Amino acid sequence: MKVYTVTAHRWGEYESHSYLLGVFDDLRKAISAAKTEEGFRGGKYECEILEFRMNKWKCDFDIMKESFEVIKKRNQDWREIEL
C-alpha cells in the first residue's frame, strides 16, 4: 500500500521551520491538501509530497532507491496535476 506524506517547509527550506501536514492514501487528496495549505499560508510555506510504501523496512534497498527517486523529483510534478 502506498501512502503520501505532505510536509510544509517555510520558504521551501529544510533548515527552517517545517511541519507534517498529513499522511494520505490517495495522491489526489495529498495534492489537494498541499495546494490548499500553500494558498492558505500566502506563499510562506512550500509543500513537499513524498510517496512511501507501508510495511516496508527502511533497509529494503529497492524501496530506499525508489524513495530517493521520489525525493529527486520532489515538487516538480504535483503542482501541475489537475484535480
N, C-alpha and C positions, 0 to 999 in steps of 0.2 A: 504494500500500500504506500502510495506517495503522499507526503504532506508538504505544505508550503509555509515557510515562516516569512513574516513581514517584519522587518526591523527598520525603524526610522533613525536616521543619523543627522544630527544638527549640522547644517551647511554641507551635508554629504560627506562629512569627515568621520572616520572611525575613531579618531582620538578625542573627539568632542563628545558631548552628551548623546547617548543613544538609548533607545528603549525598544523592547519587543512589543509590536503592535498586536500580533496574533499569530495563531497557527491554524491553517485551513486544510481541508481535504479536497478542496476544489480550487483550481488555479483561477477561475473567474472571480470567485469570492475574494481571493487574496489580492488580485489586481484591483477589484473594486474598493477594497479597504485601503490599499496603498494610495490610489488616486484620490479618494475622499480625504485621507489624512494629510496628504501633501497640500491639497487645496485648503483644508481647514487651518493648517499651520502657516499659511501665507508665504510659502517658499523658504521658510527657515529650516525645514527638515526634508531630506530626500530619502525615500523609501527604497529598500532593497528586498527582493524576493528570492529566496533560496529554496530549492527542491531537495527533499530528503526522503529516504525510504524507511518505513517503520521496521522495527525489529531487526535491524542490521547493525552489527557491531562495528564501531568506528575503525577497527583494524582490518576490516574486509577491504583489501586493496582495490578491488574493482569498484566498490562503492565510493571509496575515497577518490579515485580517479574521476568518477562521474561527478562527485561533489565539487572537485576543483574545476572541472569544465564549466559547471554552472556558475561558480564564483567568477571565472574569467569573463563569462558573458553577462554578468550582473548588470542590471539596469539598461541593457542595450535594446531589449526587445519588448518587455512587458508594457511599456507606455504606449506602444503602437497597436496593441490588441484592442479591437472594438468589442465591447460587451453587449 
